[in-house]
Amino acid sequence: MAEGFFATLQTELLDRYSWPTRQRLRVAIFEYIEVFYNLRRRHSALGYLSPIEFERRYALAKREQTSRESVA
């Protein structure tokens, strides 16, 4: 699991740019993890959906279930 993450980080971020300072690299890694990897990247554990899409579908299903239960 961790090896896969670091391989992805290496190919998708670190190898694509040069980093003039360690601080800029630190900020770029933080942004990659918090903005892209955690939120938008598809995850196999979520049926290859991004966490945002998974949560959207989950909320929609909950609303539909609540709506059906209130009608019944």
MDTraj code that builds the backbone (N, CA, C; nanometers):
import mdtraj as md
import numpy as np

residues = "MET ALA GLU GLY PHE PHE ALA THR LEU GLN THR GLU LEU LEU ASP ARG TYR SER TRP PRO THR ARG GLN ARG LEU ARG VAL ALA ILE PHE GLU TYR ILE GLU VAL PHE TYR ASN LEU ARG ARG ARG HIS SER ALA LEU GLY TYR LEU SER PRO ILE GLU PHE GLU ARG ARG TYR ALA LEU ALA LYS ARG GLU GLN THR SER ARG GLU SER VAL ALA".split()
xyz = np.array([
    [0.0822, -0.1195, 0.0000],
    [0.0000, 0.0000, 0.0000],
    [0.0860, 0.1251, 0.0000],
    [0.1750, 0.1391, 0.0978],
    [0.2594, 0.2578, 0.1061],
    [0.3533, 0.2663, -0.0144],
    [0.4034, 0.1519, -0.0601],
    [0.4930, 0.1526, -0.1753],
    [0.4206, 0.2067, -0.2983],
    [0.2958, 0.1675, -0.3142],
    [0.2165, 0.2163, -0.4268],
    [0.1952, 0.3667, -0.4201],
    [0.1682, 0.4175, -0.3018],
    [0.1495, 0.5613, -0.2857],
    [0.2766, 0.6366, -0.3234],
    [0.3911, 0.5910, -0.2721],
    [0.5163, 0.6618, -0.2999],
    [0.5566, 0.6502, -0.4466],
    [0.5262, 0.5388, -0.5098],
    [0.5534, 0.5256, -0.6525],
    [0.4671, 0.6235, -0.7314],
    [0.3409, 0.6366, -0.6924],
    [0.2509, 0.7313, -0.7577],
    [0.2975, 0.8740, -0.7349],
    [0.3346, 0.9066, -0.6136],
    [0.3858, 1.0402, -0.5823],
    [0.5080, 1.0708, -0.6670],
    [0.5966, 0.9750, -0.6799],
    [0.7193, 0.9938, -0.7575],
    [0.6873, 1.0237, -0.9035],
    [0.6000, 0.9430, -0.9646],
    [0.5728, 0.9612, -1.1072],
    [0.4800, 1.0777, -1.1366],
    [0.3814, 1.1012, -1.0533],
    [0.2834, 1.2055, -1.0824],
    [0.3256, 1.3445, -1.0366],
    [0.4213, 1.3530, -0.9464],
    [0.4591, 1.4855, -0.8960],
    [0.6096, 1.5086, -0.8996],
    [0.6847, 1.4277, -0.8304],
    [0.8258, 1.4566, -0.8095],
    [0.9080, 1.4556, -0.9378],
    [0.8814, 1.3617, -1.0276],
    [0.9596, 1.3522, -1.1512],
    [0.9188, 1.4538, -1.2575],
    [0.8077, 1.5191, -1.2402],
    [0.7570, 1.6107, -1.3433],
    [0.8090, 1.7534, -1.3309],
    [0.8609, 1.7896, -1.2160],
    [0.9022, 1.9276, -1.1926],
    [1.0383, 1.9301, -1.1240],
    [1.1019, 2.0470, -1.1305],
    [1.2226, 2.0668, -1.0500],
    [1.1828, 2.1554, -0.9324],
    [1.2500, 2.1375, -0.8231],
    [1.2108, 2.2050, -0.6995],
    [1.3235, 2.2979, -0.6542],
    [1.3026, 2.4307, -0.6655],
    [1.4084, 2.5259, -0.6314],
    [1.4425, 2.5274, -0.4816],
    [1.3449, 2.4966, -0.3971],
    [1.3706, 2.4954, -0.2527],
    [1.2988, 2.3772, -0.1891],
    [1.3480, 2.3370, -0.0735],
    [1.2813, 2.2296, 0.0010],
    [1.1422, 2.2739, 0.0455],
    [1.1271, 2.4016, 0.0777],
    [0.9968, 2.4525, 0.1205],
    [0.8943, 2.4407, 0.0084],
    [0.9333, 2.4740, -0.1133],
    [0.8408, 2.4625, -0.2267],
    [0.8027, 2.3153, -0.2499],
    [0.9003, 2.2263, -0.2367],
    [0.8726, 2.0829, -0.2489],
    [0.7773, 2.0373, -0.1396],
    [0.7995, 2.0813, -0.0177],
    [0.7138, 2.0454, 0.0957],
    [0.5696, 2.0895, 0.0704],
    [0.5519, 2.2122, 0.0222],
    [0.4177, 2.2651, -0.0070],
    [0.3531, 2.1856, -0.1206],
    [0.4307, 2.1540, -0.2233],
    [0.3766, 2.0787, -0.3368],
    [0.3309, 1.9398, -0.2940],
    [0.4090, 1.8732, -0.2095],
    [0.3696, 1.7397, -0.1612],
    [0.2424, 1.7496, -0.0770],
    [0.2356, 1.8492, 0.0110],
    [0.1156, 1.8677, 0.0926],
    [-0.0070, 1.8896, 0.0040],
    [0.0052, 1.9785, -0.0943],
    [-0.1073, 2.0068, -0.1834],
    [-0.1471, 1.8827, -0.2642],
    [-0.0494, 1.8066, -0.3096],
    [-0.0791, 1.6854, -0.3853],
    [-0.1600, 1.5879, -0.3001],
    [-0.1164, 1.5686, -0.1775],
    [-0.1848, 1.4724, -0.0900],
    [-0.3223, 1.5234, -0.0504],
    [-0.3315, 1.6450, -0.0032],
    [-0.4579, 1.6970, 0.0490],
    [-0.5582, 1.7364, -0.0584],
    [-0.5115, 1.7868, -0.1711],
    [-0.6039, 1.8358, -0.2741],
    [-0.6336, 1.7294, -0.3785],
    [-0.5315, 1.6597, -0.4242],
    [-0.5557, 1.5627, -0.5303],
    [-0.5728, 1.4206, -0.4778],
    [-0.4726, 1.3698, -0.4125],
    [-0.4707, 1.2276, -0.3783],
    [-0.5859, 1.1886, -0.2868],
    [-0.6089, 1.2632, -0.1831],
    [-0.7132, 1.2269, -0.0867],
    [-0.8542, 1.2549, -0.1363],
    [-0.8717, 1.3549, -0.2215],
    [-1.0071, 1.3942, -0.2592],
    [-1.0502, 1.3498, -0.3987],
    [-0.9623, 1.3592, -0.4955],
    [-1.0048, 1.3395, -0.6334],
    [-0.9616, 1.2074, -0.6944],
    [-0.8564, 1.1497, -0.6433],
    [-0.8042, 1.0272, -0.7016],
    [-0.8981, 0.9110, -0.6727],
    [-0.9204, 0.8270, -0.7736],
    [-1.0080, 0.7119, -0.7544],
    [-0.9395, 0.6083, -0.6664],
    [-1.0172, 0.5456, -0.5800],
    [-0.9641, 0.4469, -0.4860],
    [-1.0336, 0.3132, -0.5088],
    [-0.9550, 0.2078, -0.5142],
    [-1.0121, 0.0750, -0.5382],
    [-1.1064, 0.0346, -0.4252],
    [-1.0783, 0.0774, -0.3028],
    [-1.1642, 0.0423, -0.1886],
    [-1.3022, 0.1070, -0.1992],
    [-1.3146, 0.2092, -0.2827],
    [-1.4435, 0.2782, -0.2993],
    [-1.5062, 0.2451, -0.4348],
    [-1.4718, 0.1302, -0.4883],
    [-1.5270, 0.0920, -0.6185],
    [-1.4733, 0.1784, -0.7308],
    [-1.3503, 0.2217, -0.7188],
    [-1.2833, 0.3077, -0.8171],
    [-1.3551, 0.4402, -0.8384],
    [-1.4117, 0.4912, -0.7301],
    [-1.4682, 0.6261, -0.7296],
    [-1.3756, 0.7155, -0.6477],
    [-1.3805, 0.8441, -0.6750],
    [-1.3086, 0.9374, -0.5893],
    [-1.3868, 0.9484, -0.4581],
    [-1.3215, 0.9872, -0.3499],
    [-1.3955, 1.0041, -0.2248],
    [-1.5104, 1.1039, -0.2377],
    [-1.4910, 1.2085, -0.3157],
    [-1.5972, 1.3080, -0.3349],
    [-1.7181, 1.2441, -0.4027],
    [-1.6924, 1.1679, -0.5107],
    [-1.8021, 1.1020, -0.5828],
    [-1.8680, 0.9952, -0.4959],
    [-1.7886, 0.9193, -0.4212],
    [-1.8431, 0.8176, -0.3320],
    [-1.9365, 0.8800, -0.2293],
    [-1.8930, 0.9897, -0.1666],
    [-1.9762, 1.0575, -0.0662],
    [-2.1011, 1.1163, -0.1285],
    [-2.0903, 1.1696, -0.2510],
    [-2.2075, 1.2248, -0.3195],
    [-2.3110, 1.1149, -0.3440],
    [-2.2656, 1.0008, -0.3928],
    [-2.3578, 0.8895, -0.4194],
    [-2.4170, 0.8338, -0.2897],
    [-2.3356, 0.8275, -0.1859],
    [-2.3829, 0.7781, -0.0567],
    [-2.4929, 0.8703, -0.0021],
    [-2.4695, 1.0016, -0.0080],
    [-2.5683, 1.0977, 0.0417],
    [-2.6977, 1.0889, -0.0392],
    [-2.6850, 1.0738, -0.1695],
    [-2.8034, 1.0605, -0.2549],
    [-2.8818, 0.9340, -0.2198],
    [-2.8131, 0.8232, -0.2004],
    [-2.8796, 0.6975, -0.1642],
    [-2.9484, 0.7104, -0.0284],
    [-2.8833, 0.7778, 0.0661],
    [-2.9448, 0.7984, 0.1988],
    [-3.0713, 0.8821, 0.1882],
    [-3.0665, 0.9878, 0.1081],
    [-3.1853, 1.0728, 0.0895],
    [-3.2984, 0.9940, 0.0268],
    [-3.2669, 0.9127, -0.0745],
    [-3.3694, 0.8327, -0.1390],
    [-3.4283, 0.7311, -0.0415],
    [-3.3452, 0.6705, 0.0416],
    [-3.3927, 0.5749, 0.1399],
    [-3.4824, 0.6434, 0.2439],
    [-3.4412, 0.7591, 0.2904],
    [-3.5204, 0.8342, 0.3879],
    [-3.6541, 0.8758, 0.3261],
    [-3.6502, 0.9166, 0.2006],
    [-3.7714, 0.9571, 0.1300],
    [-3.8685, 0.8392, 0.1168],
    [-3.8170, 0.7211, 0.0818],
    [-3.9028, 0.6018, 0.0685],
    [-3.9611, 0.5627, 0.2027],
    [-3.8811, 0.5717, 0.3083],
    [-3.9292, 0.5333, 0.4413],
    [-4.0373, 0.6286, 0.4920],
    [-4.0291, 0.7565, 0.4582],
    [-4.1290, 0.8511, 0.5052],
    [-4.2610, 0.8370, 0.4291],
    [-4.2541, 0.7838, 0.3064],
    [-4.3749, 0.7613, 0.2275],
    [-4.4453, 0.6340, 0.2740],
    [-4.3724, 0.5364, 0.3148],
    [-4.4289, 0.4071, 0.3528],
    [-4.4963, 0.4086, 0.4855],
])
top = md.Topology()
chain = top.add_chain()
for i, resn in enumerate(residues, 1):
    res = top.add_residue(resn, chain, resSeq=i)
    for name in ("N", "CA", "C"):
        top.add_atom(name, md.element.get_by_symbol(name[0]), res)
traj = md.Trajectory(xyz[None], top)
